[in-house]
Amino acid sequence: ANHPIKNEDTASVINALENDSKVEKATFNIVCRKVSFIVTLKNGTSKADAKSLASIILDKLSDDIKSYYDLEVTFKQTEESDEYPFSGYKQRTRDNFVF
């Protein structure tokens, strides 16, 4: 079975992330069965607020995509700090990101 991920799938995630006031920029790449999102946050965004943005990714992607692809999200800020960058990972068999 083929599970293509379409431009509109990733675009809806990127648009939703970039509409959030804490986000400067969001990008993604796909390698094999892993979709990685890279989210650049405004300086001063708390880690808790960053993690809450992961739900946007889960809300915007279909169950079919979430059960086929592993998902990764990396949060960074324009200035590196003790807290940033950090990543979360969601295996296709799991429901949520683990940070």
C-alpha positions as CSV (number, residue, x, y, z in Angstrom):
1,A,0.0,0.0,0.0
2,N,1.2,3.4,-0.9
3,H,0.9,6.3,1.7
4,P,1.9,9.4,-0.2
5,I,2.2,12.5,1.8
6,K,0.9,15.4,-0.2
7,N,2.0,19.0,-0.4
8,E,-1.3,20.1,1.2
9,D,-0.7,17.8,4.1
10,T,2.6,19.4,5.0
11,A,1.5,22.9,4.0
12,S,-1.4,22.7,6.4
13,V,1.0,21.9,9.2
14,I,3.5,24.6,8.3
15,N,0.7,27.2,7.9
16,A,-0.8,26.4,11.2
17,L,2.6,26.5,13.0
18,E,3.5,29.8,11.3
19,N,0.2,31.3,12.3
20,D,1.1,30.8,15.9
21,S,2.5,34.0,17.5
22,K,5.4,32.1,19.1
23,V,6.7,30.8,15.8
24,E,9.2,32.6,13.5
25,K,9.5,30.0,10.8
26,A,8.6,26.3,10.2
27,T,10.1,23.9,7.6
28,F,10.0,20.2,7.1
29,N,11.8,17.4,5.2
30,I,10.9,13.8,4.5
31,V,13.4,11.0,4.4
32,C,12.0,7.5,3.8
33,R,9.3,7.0,6.4
34,K,10.3,9.9,8.7
35,V,8.8,13.4,8.4
36,S,10.9,16.0,10.3
37,F,9.6,19.4,11.2
38,I,12.0,22.2,12.2
39,V,10.3,25.0,14.1
40,T,12.2,28.2,14.9
41,L,10.6,30.0,17.8
42,K,10.8,33.6,19.0
43,N,13.4,34.0,21.7
44,G,12.0,33.6,25.2
45,T,9.4,31.0,24.3
46,S,9.2,28.5,27.1
47,K,9.8,24.8,26.6
48,A,6.3,24.0,27.7
49,D,4.8,26.4,25.1
50,A,7.1,24.8,22.5
51,K,5.9,21.3,23.3
52,S,2.3,22.4,23.1
53,L,2.9,23.3,19.5
54,A,3.5,19.6,18.7
55,S,-0.3,19.1,19.0
56,I,-0.7,21.3,15.9
57,I,1.3,18.7,13.9
58,L,-0.8,15.8,15.2
59,D,-4.1,17.7,14.6
60,K,-3.3,18.6,11.0
61,L,-2.0,15.2,9.8
62,S,-4.4,12.3,8.9
63,D,-4.4,9.1,10.9
64,D,-3.2,7.3,7.8
65,I,0.0,9.5,7.7
66,K,0.5,9.3,11.5
67,S,0.3,5.5,11.4
68,Y,2.7,5.2,8.5
69,Y,5.4,7.8,9.1
70,D,7.6,8.4,12.1
71,L,7.4,12.1,13.0
72,E,10.1,14.3,14.5
73,V,9.9,17.9,15.6
74,T,12.9,20.0,16.5
75,F,12.4,23.3,18.2
76,K,15.0,26.0,18.1
77,Q,15.4,29.7,18.7
78,T,17.5,32.2,16.8
79,E,19.7,32.3,19.8
80,E,21.0,29.0,21.2
81,S,20.5,28.4,24.9
82,D,20.5,25.8,27.6
83,E,17.0,24.8,26.6
84,Y,17.2,25.0,22.8
85,P,17.4,23.3,20.4
86,F,15.5,20.2,21.5
87,S,13.5,17.5,19.7
88,G,10.5,15.3,20.1
89,Y,9.9,12.0,18.3
90,K,6.7,10.1,17.6
91,Q,7.0,6.6,16.3
92,R,4.2,5.5,13.9
93,T,2.9,3.0,16.5
94,R,2.6,5.7,19.2
95,D,-0.1,8.4,19.7
96,N,2.1,11.2,20.9
97,F,5.4,12.8,20.8
98,V,8.0,11.9,23.4
99,F,10.5,14.7,24.3
